[in-house]
Amino acid sequence: MNRDTTSEEDRIRYTQIIQEETEHLAGLIKTLFELAKIDQNEFAIKKEKWNLMH
C-alpha cells in the first residue's frame, strides 16, 4: 500500500489510529517514569482526610 493508492478516508483513519496509539504510549511512558521515581524513593505520600459518604 502506498500514498497513491490509499484513499483519503483511509489516511484519515490511519492518522487517527496513530494519534490514539501515540497518546496511549505516552501514558505508558509517564507511568514508567512514575514507577521509576517510586523505586528510587523519590516520592511522597500525602495524608488527607475525606468523607466516604460524600
mmCIF entry with sequence, helices, sheets and N, C-alpha, C, O atoms, coordinates in Angstrom:
data_MODEL
# 
_entry.id   MODEL 
# 
_entity.id                         1 
_entity.type                       polymer 
_entity.pdbx_number_of_molecules   1 
# 
_entity_poly.entity_id                      1 
_entity_poly.type                           'polypeptide(L)' 
_entity_poly.nstd_linkage                   no 
_entity_poly.nstd_monomer                   no 
_entity_poly.pdbx_seq_one_letter_code       MNRDTTSEEDRIRYTQIIQEETEHLAGLIKTLFELAKIDQNEFAIKKEKWNLMH 
_entity_poly.pdbx_seq_one_letter_code_can   MNRDTTSEEDRIRYTQIIQEETEHLAGLIKTLFELAKIDQNEFAIKKEKWNLMH 
_entity_poly.pdbx_strand_id                 A 
# 
loop_
_entity_poly_seq.entity_id 
_entity_poly_seq.num 
_entity_poly_seq.mon_id 
_entity_poly_seq.hetero 
1 1  MET n 
1 2  ASN n 
1 3  ARG n 
1 4  ASP n 
1 5  THR n 
1 6  THR n 
1 7  SER n 
1 8  GLU n 
1 9  GLU n 
1 10 ASP n 
1 11 ARG n 
1 12 ILE n 
1 13 ARG n 
1 14 TYR n 
1 15 THR n 
1 16 GLN n 
1 17 ILE n 
1 18 ILE n 
1 19 GLN n 
1 20 GLU n 
1 21 GLU n 
1 22 THR n 
1 23 GLU n 
1 24 HIS n 
1 25 LEU n 
1 26 ALA n 
1 27 GLY n 
1 28 LEU n 
1 29 ILE n 
1 30 LYS n 
1 31 THR n 
1 32 LEU n 
1 33 PHE n 
1 34 GLU n 
1 35 LEU n 
1 36 ALA n 
1 37 LYS n 
1 38 ILE n 
1 39 ASP n 
1 40 GLN n 
1 41 ASN n 
1 42 GLU n 
1 43 PHE n 
1 44 ALA n 
1 45 ILE n 
1 46 LYS n 
1 47 LYS n 
1 48 GLU n 
1 49 LYS n 
1 50 TRP n 
1 51 ASN n 
1 52 LEU n 
1 53 MET n 
1 54 HIS n 
# 
_struct_asym.id          A 
_struct_asym.entity_id   1 
# 
_struct_conf.conf_type_id            HELX_P 
_struct_conf.id                      HELX_P1 
_struct_conf.pdbx_PDB_helix_id       AA1 
_struct_conf.beg_label_comp_id       GLU 
_struct_conf.beg_label_asym_id       A 
_struct_conf.beg_label_seq_id        8 
_struct_conf.pdbx_beg_PDB_ins_code   ? 
_struct_conf.end_label_comp_id       ASP 
_struct_conf.end_label_asym_id       A 
_struct_conf.end_label_seq_id        39 
_struct_conf.pdbx_end_PDB_ins_code   ? 
_struct_conf.beg_auth_comp_id        GLU 
_struct_conf.beg_auth_asym_id        A 
_struct_conf.beg_auth_seq_id         8 
_struct_conf.end_auth_comp_id        ASP 
_struct_conf.end_auth_asym_id        A 
_struct_conf.end_auth_seq_id         39 
_struct_conf.pdbx_PDB_helix_class    1 
_struct_conf.details                 ? 
_struct_conf.pdbx_PDB_helix_length   32 
# 
_struct_conf_type.id          HELX_P 
_struct_conf_type.criteria    ? 
_struct_conf_type.reference   ? 
# 
loop_
_atom_site.group_PDB 
_atom_site.id 
_atom_site.type_symbol 
_atom_site.label_atom_id 
_atom_site.label_alt_id 
_atom_site.label_comp_id 
_atom_site.label_asym_id 
_atom_site.label_entity_id 
_atom_site.label_seq_id 
_atom_site.pdbx_PDB_ins_code 
_atom_site.Cartn_x 
_atom_site.Cartn_y 
_atom_site.Cartn_z 
_atom_site.occupancy 
_atom_site.B_iso_or_equiv 
_atom_site.pdbx_formal_charge 
_atom_site.auth_seq_id 
_atom_site.auth_comp_id 
_atom_site.auth_asym_id 
_atom_site.auth_atom_id 
_atom_site.pdbx_PDB_model_num 
ATOM 1   N N  . MET A 1 1  ? 0.840   -1.162 0.000  1.00 0.00 ? 1  MET A N  1 
ATOM 2   C CA . MET A 1 1  ? 0.000   0.000  0.000  1.00 0.00 ? 1  MET A CA 1 
ATOM 3   C C  . MET A 1 1  ? 0.892   1.233  0.000  1.00 0.00 ? 1  MET A C  1 
ATOM 4   O O  . MET A 1 1  ? 1.866   1.303  0.749  1.00 0.00 ? 1  MET A O  1 
ATOM 5   N N  . ASN A 1 2  ? 0.562   2.189  -0.827 1.00 0.00 ? 2  ASN A N  1 
ATOM 6   C CA . ASN A 1 2  ? 1.321   3.436  -0.829 1.00 0.00 ? 2  ASN A CA 1 
ATOM 7   C C  . ASN A 1 2  ? 0.368   4.620  -0.861 1.00 0.00 ? 2  ASN A C  1 
ATOM 8   O O  . ASN A 1 2  ? -0.849  4.450  -0.940 1.00 0.00 ? 2  ASN A O  1 
ATOM 9   N N  . ARG A 1 3  ? 0.914   5.784  -0.800 1.00 0.00 ? 3  ARG A N  1 
ATOM 10  C CA . ARG A 1 3  ? 0.094   7.004  -0.726 1.00 0.00 ? 3  ARG A CA 1 
ATOM 11  C C  . ARG A 1 3  ? -0.818  7.166  -1.926 1.00 0.00 ? 3  ARG A C  1 
ATOM 12  O O  . ARG A 1 3  ? -1.942  7.651  -1.794 1.00 0.00 ? 3  ARG A O  1 
ATOM 13  N N  . ASP A 1 4  ? -0.348  6.765  -3.084 1.00 0.00 ? 4  ASP A N  1 
ATOM 14  C CA . ASP A 1 4  ? -1.122  6.969  -4.303 1.00 0.00 ? 4  ASP A CA 1 
ATOM 15  C C  . ASP A 1 4  ? -2.359  6.086  -4.359 1.00 0.00 ? 4  ASP A C  1 
ATOM 16  O O  . ASP A 1 4  ? -3.344  6.451  -5.000 1.00 0.00 ? 4  ASP A O  1 
ATOM 17  N N  . THR A 1 5  ? -2.330  4.930  -3.701 1.00 0.00 ? 5  THR A N  1 
ATOM 18  C CA . THR A 1 5  ? -3.471  4.011  -3.776 1.00 0.00 ? 5  THR A CA 1 
ATOM 19  C C  . THR A 1 5  ? -4.316  4.009  -2.501 1.00 0.00 ? 5  THR A C  1 
ATOM 20  O O  . THR A 1 5  ? -5.326  3.308  -2.439 1.00 0.00 ? 5  THR A O  1 
ATOM 21  N N  . THR A 1 6  ? -3.926  4.773  -1.494 1.00 0.00 ? 6  THR A N  1 
ATOM 22  C CA . THR A 1 6  ? -4.681  4.835  -0.255 1.00 0.00 ? 6  THR A CA 1 
ATOM 23  C C  . THR A 1 6  ? -5.678  5.980  -0.330 1.00 0.00 ? 6  THR A C  1 
ATOM 24  O O  . THR A 1 6  ? -5.318  7.111  -0.658 1.00 0.00 ? 6  THR A O  1 
ATOM 25  N N  . SER A 1 7  ? -6.932  5.679  -0.024 1.00 0.00 ? 7  SER A N  1 
ATOM 26  C CA . SER A 1 7  ? -7.961  6.717  -0.095 1.00 0.00 ? 7  SER A CA 1 
ATOM 27  C C  . SER A 1 7  ? -7.762  7.745  1.017  1.00 0.00 ? 7  SER A C  1 
ATOM 28  O O  . SER A 1 7  ? -7.116  7.480  2.031  1.00 0.00 ? 7  SER A O  1 
ATOM 29  N N  . GLU A 1 8  ? -8.333  8.914  0.796  1.00 0.00 ? 8  GLU A N  1 
ATOM 30  C CA . GLU A 1 8  ? -8.256  9.980  1.798  1.00 0.00 ? 8  GLU A CA 1 
ATOM 31  C C  . GLU A 1 8  ? -8.912  9.515  3.094  1.00 0.00 ? 8  GLU A C  1 
ATOM 32  O O  . GLU A 1 8  ? -8.408  9.801  4.180  1.00 0.00 ? 8  GLU A O  1 
ATOM 33  N N  . GLU A 1 9  ? -10.006 8.816  2.990  1.00 0.00 ? 9  GLU A N  1 
ATOM 34  C CA . GLU A 1 9  ? -10.706 8.297  4.169  1.00 0.00 ? 9  GLU A CA 1 
ATOM 35  C C  . GLU A 1 9  ? -9.815  7.347  4.967  1.00 0.00 ? 9  GLU A C  1 
ATOM 36  O O  . GLU A 1 9  ? -9.763  7.426  6.194  1.00 0.00 ? 9  GLU A O  1 
ATOM 37  N N  . ASP A 1 10 ? -9.121  6.456  4.278  1.00 0.00 ? 10 ASP A N  1 
ATOM 38  C CA . ASP A 1 10 ? -8.214  5.530  4.954  1.00 0.00 ? 10 ASP A CA 1 
ATOM 39  C C  . ASP A 1 10 ? -7.057  6.267  5.611  1.00 0.00 ? 10 ASP A C  1 
ATOM 40  O O  . ASP A 1 10 ? -6.659  5.927  6.725  1.00 0.00 ? 10 ASP A O  1 
ATOM 41  N N  . ARG A 1 11 ? -6.513  7.270  4.934  1.00 0.00 ? 11 ARG A N  1 
ATOM 42  C CA . ARG A 1 11 ? -5.409  8.041  5.507  1.00 0.00 ? 11 ARG A CA 1 
ATOM 43  C C  . ARG A 1 11 ? -5.837  8.746  6.787  1.00 0.00 ? 11 ARG A C  1 
ATOM 44  O O  . ARG A 1 11 ? -5.084  8.790  7.760  1.00 0.00 ? 11 ARG A O  1 
ATOM 45  N N  . ILE A 1 12 ? -7.052  9.300  6.783  1.00 0.00 ? 12 ILE A N  1 
ATOM 46  C CA . ILE A 1 12 ? -7.567  9.967  7.976  1.00 0.00 ? 12 ILE A CA 1 
ATOM 47  C C  . ILE A 1 12 ? -7.737  8.950  9.098  1.00 0.00 ? 12 ILE A C  1 
ATOM 48  O O  . ILE A 1 12 ? -7.373  9.221  10.242 1.00 0.00 ? 12 ILE A O  1 
ATOM 49  N N  . ARG A 1 13 ? -8.288  7.785  8.776  1.00 0.00 ? 13 ARG A N  1 
ATOM 50  C CA . ARG A 1 13 ? -8.491  6.737  9.771  1.00 0.00 ? 13 ARG A CA 1 
ATOM 51  C C  . ARG A 1 13 ? -7.153  6.269  10.337 1.00 0.00 ? 13 ARG A C  1 
ATOM 52  O O  . ARG A 1 13 ? -7.013  6.113  11.550 1.00 0.00 ? 13 ARG A O  1 
ATOM 53  N N  . TYR A 1 14 ? -6.176  6.046  9.472  1.00 0.00 ? 14 TYR A N  1 
ATOM 54  C CA . TYR A 1 14 ? -4.851  5.605  9.931  1.00 0.00 ? 14 TYR A CA 1 
ATOM 55  C C  . TYR A 1 14 ? -4.187  6.663  10.801 1.00 0.00 ? 14 TYR A C  1 
ATOM 56  O O  . TYR A 1 14 ? -3.534  6.342  11.793 1.00 0.00 ? 14 TYR A O  1 
ATOM 57  N N  . THR A 1 15 ? -4.356  7.910  10.429 1.00 0.00 ? 15 THR A N  1 
ATOM 58  C CA . THR A 1 15 ? -3.784  9.005  11.209 1.00 0.00 ? 15 THR A CA 1 
ATOM 59  C C  . THR A 1 15 ? -4.413  9.058  12.595 1.00 0.00 ? 15 THR A C  1 
ATOM 60  O O  . THR A 1 15 ? -3.718  9.280  13.586 1.00 0.00 ? 15 THR A O  1 
ATOM 61  N N  . GLN A 1 16 ? -5.726  8.856  12.667 1.00 0.00 ? 16 GLN A N  1 
ATOM 62  C CA . GLN A 1 16 ? -6.403  8.836  13.958 1.00 0.00 ? 16 GLN A CA 1 
ATOM 63  C C  . GLN A 1 16 ? -5.902  7.674  14.824 1.00 0.00 ? 16 GLN A C  1 
ATOM 64  O O  . GLN A 1 16 ? -5.692  7.840  16.026 1.00 0.00 ? 16 GLN A O  1 
ATOM 65  N N  . ILE A 1 17 ? -5.716  6.523  14.223 1.00 0.00 ? 17 ILE A N  1 
ATOM 66  C CA . ILE A 1 17 ? -5.208  5.360  14.961 1.00 0.00 ? 17 ILE A CA 1 
ATOM 67  C C  . ILE A 1 17 ? -3.811  5.654  15.495 1.00 0.00 ? 17 ILE A C  1 
ATOM 68  O O  . ILE A 1 17 ? -3.507  5.358  16.650 1.00 0.00 ? 17 ILE A O  1 
ATOM 69  N N  . ILE A 1 18 ? -2.970  6.233  14.654 1.00 0.00 ? 18 ILE A N  1 
ATOM 70  C CA . ILE A 1 18 ? -1.600  6.570  15.067 1.00 0.00 ? 18 ILE A CA 1 
ATOM 71  C C  . ILE A 1 18 ? -1.636  7.558  16.232 1.00 0.00 ? 18 ILE A C  1 
ATOM 72  O O  . ILE A 1 18 ? -0.877  7.413  17.190 1.00 0.00 ? 18 ILE A O  1 
ATOM 73  N N  . GLN A 1 19 ? -2.510  8.557  16.156 1.00 0.00 ? 19 GLN A N  1 
ATOM 74  C CA . GLN A 1 19 ? -2.617  9.546  17.225 1.00 0.00 ? 19 GLN A CA 1 
ATOM 75  C C  . GLN A 1 19 ? -3.076  8.887  18.526 1.00 0.00 ? 19 GLN A C  1 
ATOM 76  O O  . GLN A 1 19 ? -2.513  9.155  19.588 1.00 0.00 ? 19 GLN A O  1 
ATOM 77  N N  . GLU A 1 20 ? -4.083  8.035  18.451 1.00 0.00 ? 20 GLU A N  1 
ATOM 78  C CA . GLU A 1 20 ? -4.576  7.355  19.657 1.00 0.00 ? 20 GLU A CA 1 
ATOM 79  C C  . GLU A 1 20 ? -3.495  6.473  20.278 1.00 0.00 ? 20 GLU A C  1 
ATOM 80  O O  . GLU A 1 20 ? -3.313  6.470  21.496 1.00 0.00 ? 20 GLU A O  1 
ATOM 81  N N  . GLU A 1 21 ? -2.791  5.738  19.453 1.00 0.00 ? 21 GLU A N  1 
ATOM 82  C CA . GLU A 1 21 ? -1.741  4.847  19.960 1.00 0.00 ? 21 GLU A CA 1 
ATOM 83  C C  . GLU A 1 21 ? -0.570  5.638  20.535 1.00 0.00 ? 21 GLU A C  1 
ATOM 84  O O  . GLU A 1 21 ? 0.053   5.210  21.506 1.00 0.00 ? 21 GLU A O  1 
ATOM 85  N N  . THR A 1 22 ? -0.270  6.790  19.938 1.00 0.00 ? 22 THR A N  1 
ATOM 86  C CA . THR A 1 22 ? 0.794   7.649  20.453 1.00 0.00 ? 22 THR A CA 1 
ATOM 87  C C  . THR A 1 22 ? 0.428   8.167  21.838 1.00 0.00 ? 22 THR A C  1 
ATOM 88  O O  . THR A 1 22 ? 1.269   8.198  22.736 1.00 0.00 ? 22 THR A O  1 
ATOM 89  N N  . GLU A 1 23 ? -0.830  8.575  22.008 1.00 0.00 ? 23 GLU A N  1 
ATOM 90  C CA . GLU A 1 23 ? -1.288  9.043  23.316 1.00 0.00 ? 23 GLU A CA 1 
ATOM 91  C C  . GLU A 1 23 ? -1.228  7.911  24.338 1.00 0.00 ? 23 GLU A C  1 
ATOM 92  O O  . GLU A 1 23 ? -0.848  8.132  25.488 1.00 0.00 ? 23 GLU A O  1 
ATOM 93  N N  . HIS A 1 24 ? -1.596  6.720  23.931 1.00 0.00 ? 24 HIS A N  1 
ATOM 94  C CA . HIS A 1 24 ? -1.540  5.562  24.816 1.00 0.00 ? 24 HIS A CA 1 
ATOM 95  C C  . HIS A 1 24 ? -0.097  5.283  25.243 1.00 0.00 ? 24 HIS A C  1 
ATOM 96  O O  . HIS A 1 24 ? 0.173   5.058  26.423 1.00 0.00 ? 24 HIS A O  1 
ATOM 97  N N  . LEU A 1 25 ? 0.815   5.300  24.293 1.00 0.00 ? 25 LEU A N  1 
ATOM 98  C CA . LEU A 1 25 ? 2.231   5.080  24.616 1.00 0.00 ? 25 LEU A CA 1 
ATOM 99  C C  . LEU A 1 25 ? 2.778   6.166  25.531 1.00 0.00 ? 25 LEU A C  1 
ATOM 100 O O  . LEU A 1 25 ? 3.559   5.881  26.439 1.00 0.00 ? 25 LEU A O  1 
ATOM 101 N N  . ALA A 1 26 ? 2.374   7.401  25.298 1.00 0.00 ? 26 ALA A N  1 
ATOM 102 C CA . ALA A 1 26 ? 2.829   8.497  26.162 1.00 0.00 ? 26 ALA A CA 1 
ATOM 103 C C  . ALA A 1 26 ? 2.364   8.260  27.597 1.00 0.00 ? 26 ALA A C  1 
ATOM 104 O O  . ALA A 1 26 ? 3.106   8.524  28.543 1.00 0.00 ? 26 ALA A O  1 
ATOM 105 N N  . GLY A 1 27 ? 1.147   7.768  27.759 1.00 0.00 ? 27 GLY A N  1 
ATOM 106 C CA . GLY A 1 27 ? 0.646   7.446  29.087 1.00 0.00 ? 27 GLY A CA 1 
ATOM 107 C C  . GLY A 1 27 ? 1.439   6.338  29.741 1.00 0.00 ? 27 GLY A C  1 
ATOM 108 O O  . GLY A 1 27 ? 1.741   6.402  30.933 1.00 0.00 ? 27 GLY A O  1 
ATOM 109 N N  . LEU A 1 28 ? 1.778   5.322  28.968 1.00 0.00 ? 28 LEU A N  1 
ATOM 110 C CA . LEU A 1 28 ? 2.583   4.225  29.500 1.00 0.00 ? 28 LEU A CA 1 
ATOM 111 C C  . LEU A 1 28 ? 3.965   4.704  29.920 1.00 0.00 ? 28 LEU A C  1 
ATOM 112 O O  . LEU A 1 28 ? 4.477   4.296  30.963 1.00 0.00 ? 28 LEU A O  1 
ATOM 113 N N  . ILE A 1 29 ? 4.562   5.556  29.120 1.00 0.00 ? 29 ILE A N  1 
ATOM 114 C CA . ILE A 1 29 ? 5.891   6.086  29.439 1.00 0.00 ? 29 ILE A CA 1 
ATOM 115 C C  . ILE A 1 29 ? 5.826   6.922  30.715 1.00 0.00 ? 29 ILE A C  1 
ATOM 116 O O  . ILE A 1 29 ? 6.708   6.831  31.569 1.00 0.00 ? 29 ILE A O  1 
ATOM 117 N N  . LYS A 1 30 ? 4.775   7.740  30.841 1.00 0.00 ? 30 LYS A N  1 
ATOM 118 C CA . LYS A 1 30 ? 4.607   8.549  32.052 1.00 0.00 ? 30 LYS A CA 1 
ATOM 119 C C  . LYS A 1 30 ? 4.498   7.635  33.271 1.00 0.00 ? 30 LYS A C  1 
ATOM 120 O O  . LYS A 1 30 ? 5.109   7.904  34.306 1.00 0.00 ? 30 LYS A O  1 
ATOM 121 N N  . THR A 1 31 ? 3.733   6.569  33.154 1.00 0.00 ? 31 THR A N  1 
ATOM 122 C CA . THR A 1 31 ? 3.587   5.616  34.252 1.00 0.00 ? 31 THR A CA 1 
ATOM 123 C C  . THR A 1 31 ? 4.919   4.967  34.598 1.00 0.00 ? 31 THR A C  1 
ATOM 124 O O  . THR A 1 31 ? 5.240   4.797  35.775 1.00 0.00 ? 31 THR A O  1 
ATOM 125 N N  . LEU A 1 32 ? 5.691   4.607  33.590 1.00 0.00 ? 32 LEU A N  1 
ATOM 126 C CA . LEU A 1 32 ? 7.004   4.013  33.840 1.00 0.00 ? 32 LEU A CA 1 
ATOM 127 C C  . LEU A 1 32 ? 7.921   4.973  34.591 1.00 0.00 ? 32 LEU A C  1 
ATOM 128 O O  . LEU A 1 32 ? 8.642   4.560  35.500 1.00 0.00 ? 32 LEU A O  1 
ATOM 129 N N  . PHE A 1 33 ? 7.897   6.245  34.217 1.00 0.00 ? 33 PHE A N  1 
ATOM 130 C CA . PHE A 1 33 ? 8.715   7.232  34.927 1.00 0.00 ? 33 PHE A CA 1 
ATOM 131 C C  . PHE A 1 33 ? 8.257   7.376  36.374 1.00 0.00 ? 33 PHE A C  1 
ATOM 132 O O  . PHE A 1 33 ? 9.082   7.502  37.279 1.00 0.00 ? 33 PHE A O  1 
ATOM 133 N N  . GLU A 1 34 ? 6.943   7.358  36.593 1.00 0.00 ? 34 GLU A N  1 
ATOM 134 C CA . GLU A 1 34 ? 6.432   7.442  37.955 1.00 0.00 ? 34 GLU A CA 1 
ATOM 135 C C  . GLU A 1 34 ? 6.871   6.227  38.765 1.00 0.00 ? 34 GLU A C  1 
ATOM 136 O O  . GLU A 1 34 ? 7.261   6.363  39.924 1.00 0.00 ? 34 GLU A O  1 
ATOM 137 N N  . LEU A 1 35 ? 6.811   5.052  38.167 1.00 0.00 ? 35 LEU A N  1 
ATOM 138 C CA . LEU A 1 35 ? 7.263   3.845  38.853 1.00 0.00 ? 35 LEU A CA 1 
ATOM 139 C C  . LEU A 1 35 ? 8.758   3.903  39.154 1.00 0.00 ? 35 LEU A C  1 
ATOM 140 O O  . LEU A 1 35 ? 9.196   3.444  40.209 1.00 0.00 ? 35 LEU A O  1 
ATOM 141 N N  . ALA A 1 36 ? 9.531   4.458  38.246 1.00 0.00 ? 36 ALA A N  1 
ATOM 142 C CA . ALA A 1 36 ? 10.974  4.594  38.476 1.00 0.00 ? 36 ALA A CA 1 
ATOM 143 C C  . ALA A 1 36 ? 11.241  5.525  39.651 1.00 0.00 ? 36 ALA A C  1 
ATOM 144 O O  . ALA A 1 36 ? 12.148  5.274  40.445 1.00 0.00 ? 36 ALA A O  1 
ATOM 145 N N  . LYS A 1 37 ? 10.456  6.601  39.771 1.00 0.00 ? 37 LYS A N  1 
ATOM 146 C CA . LYS A 1 37 ? 10.602  7.509  40.909 1.00 0.00 ? 37 LYS A CA 1 
ATOM 147 C C  . LYS A 1 37 ? 10.301  6.775  42.207 1.00 0.00 ? 37 LYS A C  1 
ATOM 148 O O  . LYS A 1 37 ? 11.032  6.916  43.188 1.00 0.00 ? 37 LYS A O  1 
ATOM 149 N N  . ILE A 1 38 ? 9.234   5.997  42.214 1.00 0.00 ? 38 ILE A N  1 
ATOM 150 C CA . ILE A 1 38 ? 8.871   5.243  43.411 1.00 0.00 ? 38 ILE A CA 1 
ATOM 151 C C  . ILE A 1 38 ? 9.995   4.288  43.773 1.00 0.00 ? 38 ILE A C  1 
ATOM 152 O O  . ILE A 1 38 ? 10.352  4.146  44.942 1.00 0.00 ? 38 ILE A O  1 
ATOM 153 N N  . ASP A 1 39 ? 10.540  3.644  42.772 1.00 0.00 ? 39 ASP A N  1 
ATOM 154 C CA . ASP A 1 39 ? 11.622  2.688  43.000 1.00 0.00 ? 39 ASP A CA 1 
ATOM 155 C C  . ASP A 1 39 ? 12.853  3.360  43.605 1.00 0.00 ? 39 ASP A C  1 
ATOM 156 O O  . ASP A 1 39 ? 13.594  2.734  44.362 1.00 0.00 ? 39 ASP A O  1 
ATOM 157 N N  . GLN A 1 40 ? 13.068  4.611  43.278 1.00 0.00 ? 40 GLN A N  1 
ATOM 158 C CA . GLN A 1 40 ? 14.227  5.346  43.789 1.00 0.00 ? 40 GLN A CA 1 
ATOM 159 C C  . GLN A 1 40 ? 13.886  6.149  45.046 1.00 0.00 ? 40 GLN A C  1 
ATOM 160 O O  . GLN A 1 40 ? 14.654  7.012  45.470 1.00 0.00 ? 40 GLN A O  1 
ATOM 161 N N  . ASN A 1 41 ? 12.733  5.855  45.631 1.00 0.00 ? 41 ASN A N  1 
ATOM 162 C CA . ASN A 1 41 ? 12.272  6.546  46.844 1.00 0.00 ? 41 ASN A CA 1 
ATOM 163 C C  . ASN A 1 41 ? 12.188  8.058  46.668 1.00 0.00 ? 41 ASN A C  1 
ATOM 164 O O  . ASN A 1 41 ? 12.465  8.815  47.598 1.00 0.00 ? 41 ASN A O  1 
ATOM 165 N N  . GLU A 1 42 ? 11.804  8.489  45.476 1.00 0.00 ? 42 GLU A N  1 
ATOM 166 C CA . GLU A 1 42 ? 11.651  9.918  45.218 1.00 0.00 ? 42 GLU A CA 1 
ATOM 167 C C  . GLU A 1 42 ? 10.175  10.284 45.132 1.00 0.00 ? 42 GLU A C  1 
ATOM 168 O O  . GLU A 1 42 ? 9.756   11.017 44.236 1.00 0.00 ? 42 GLU A O  1 
ATOM 169 N N  . PHE A 1 43 ? 9.415   9.779  46.050 1.00 0.00 ? 43 PHE A N  1 
ATOM 170 C CA . PHE A 1 43 ? 8.003   10.107 46.078 1.00 0.00 ? 43 PHE A CA 1 
ATOM 171 C C  . PHE A 1 43 ? 7.598   10.406 47.510 1.00 0.00 ? 43 PHE A C  1 
ATOM 172 O O  . PHE A 1 43 ? 8.293   10.036 48.457 1.00 0.00 ? 43 PHE A O  1 
ATOM 173 N N  . ALA A 1 44 ? 6.481   11.069 47.656 1.00 0.00 ? 44 ALA A N  1 
ATOM 174 C CA . ALA A 1 44 ? 5.982   11.404 48.986 1.00 0.00 ? 44 ALA A CA 1 
ATOM 175 C C  . ALA A 1 44 ? 4.534   10.965 49.095 1.00 0.00 ? 44 ALA A C  1 
ATOM 176 O O  . ALA A 1 44 ? 3.753   11.109 48.155 1.00 0.00 ? 44 ALA A O  1 
ATOM 177 N N  . ILE A 1 45 ? 4.194   10.436 50.238 1.00 0.00 ? 45 ILE A N  1 
ATOM 178 C CA . ILE A 1 45 ? 2.817   10.053 50.500 1.00 0.00 ? 45 ILE A CA 1 
ATOM 179 C C  . ILE A 1 45 ? 2.181   11.183 51.290 1.00 0.00 ? 45 ILE A C  1 
ATOM 180 O O  . ILE A 1 45 ? 2.702   11.603 52.324 1.00 0.00 ? 45 ILE A O  1 
ATOM 181 N N  . LYS A 1 46 ? 1.073   11.660 50.807 1.00 0.00 ? 46 LYS A N  1 
ATOM 182 C CA . LYS A 1 46 ? 0.388   12.771 51.437 1.00 0.00 ? 46 LYS A CA 1 
ATOM 183 C C  . LYS A 1 46 ? -0.904  12.255 52.065 1.00 0.00 ? 46 LYS A C  1 
ATOM 184 O O  . LYS A 1 46 ? -1.754  11.699 51.370 1.00 0.00 ? 46 LYS A O  1 
ATOM 185 N N  . LYS A 1 47 ? -1.052  12.436 53.363 1.00 0.00 ? 47 LYS A N  1 
ATOM 186 C CA . LYS A 1 47 ? -2.259  12.010 54.060 1.00 0.00 ? 47 LYS A CA 1 
ATOM 187 C C  . LYS A 1 47 ? -3.300  13.101 53.963 1.00 0.00 ? 47 LYS A C  1 
ATOM 188 O O  . LYS A 1 47 ? -3.006  14.274 54.191 1.00 0.00 ? 47 LYS A O  1 
ATOM 189 N N  . GLU A 1 48 ? -4.533  12.709 53.620 1.00 0.00 ? 48 GLU A N  1 
ATOM 190 C CA . GLU A 1 48 ? -5.638  13.645 53.558 1.00 0.00 ? 48 GLU A CA 1 
ATOM 191 C C  . GLU A 1 48 ? -6.878  12.982 54.146 1.00 0.00 ? 48 GLU A C  1 
ATOM 192 O O  . GLU A 1 48 ? -7.080  11.776 54.001 1.00 0.00 ? 48 GLU A O  1 
ATOM 193 N N  . LYS A 1 49 ? -7.698  13.781 54.807 1.00 0.00 ? 49 LYS A N  1 
ATOM 194 C CA . LYS A 1 49 ? -8.991  13.307 55.273 1.00 0.00 ? 49 LYS A CA 1 
ATOM 195 C C  . LYS A 1 49 ? -10.012 13.577 54.195 1.00 0.00 ? 49 LYS A C  1 
ATOM 196 O O  . LYS A 1 49 ? -10.000 14.632 53.561 1.00 0.00 ? 49 LYS A O  1 
ATOM 197 N N  . TRP A 1 50 ? -10.908 12.606 53.987 1.00 0.00 ? 50 TRP A N  1 
ATOM 198 C CA . TRP A 1 50 ? -12.004 12.842 53.068 1.00 0.00 ? 50 TRP A CA 1 
ATOM 199 C C  . TRP A 1 50 ? -13.193 12.007 53.478 1.00 0.00 ? 50 TRP A C  1 
ATOM 200 O O  . TRP A 1 50 ? -13.052 10.968 54.122 1.00 0.00 ? 50 TRP A O  1 
ATOM 201 N N  . ASN A 1 51 ? -14.347 12.467 53.103 1.00 0.00 ? 51 ASN A N  1 
ATOM 202 C CA . ASN A 1 51 ? -15.598 11.885 53.524 1.00 0.00 ? 51 ASN A CA 1 
ATOM 203 C C  . ASN A 1 51 ? -16.015 10.788 52.554 1.00 0.00 ? 51 ASN A C  1 
ATOM 204 O O  . ASN A 1 51 ? -16.219 11.045 51.367 1.00 0.00 ? 51 ASN A O  1 
ATOM 205 N N  . LEU A 1 52 ? -16.142 9.564  53.061 1.00 0.00 ? 52 LEU A N  1 
ATOM 206 C CA . LEU A 1 52 ? -16.575 8.452  52.209 1.00 0.00 ? 52 LEU A CA 1 
ATOM 207 C C  . LEU A 1 52 ? -18.035 8.566  51.804 1.00 0.00 ? 52 LEU A C  1 
ATOM 208 O O  . LEU A 1 52 ? -18.437 8.015  50.779 1.00 0.00 ? 52 LEU A O  1 
ATOM 209 N N  . MET A 1 53 ? -18.811 9.255  52.573 1.00 0.00 ? 53 MET A N  1 
ATOM 210 C CA . MET A 1 53 ? -20.248 9.376  52.311 1.00 0.00 ? 53 MET A CA 1 
ATOM 211 C C  . MET A 1 53 ? -20.582 10.531 51.363 1.00 0.00 ? 53 MET A C  1 
ATOM 212 O O  . MET A 1 53 ? -21.746 10.706 51.004 1.00 0.00 ? 53 MET A O  1 
ATOM 213 N N  . HIS A 1 54 ? -19.632 11.283 50.971 1.00 0.00 ? 54 HIS A N  1 
ATOM 214 C CA . HIS A 1 54 ? -19.890 12.468 50.126 1.00 0.00 ? 54 HIS A CA 1 
ATOM 215 C C  . HIS A 1 54 ? -20.061 12.093 48.700 1.00 0.00 ? 54 HIS A C  1 
ATOM 216 O O  . HIS A 1 54 ? -20.284 12.961 47.856 1.00 0.00 ? 54 HIS A O  1 
# 
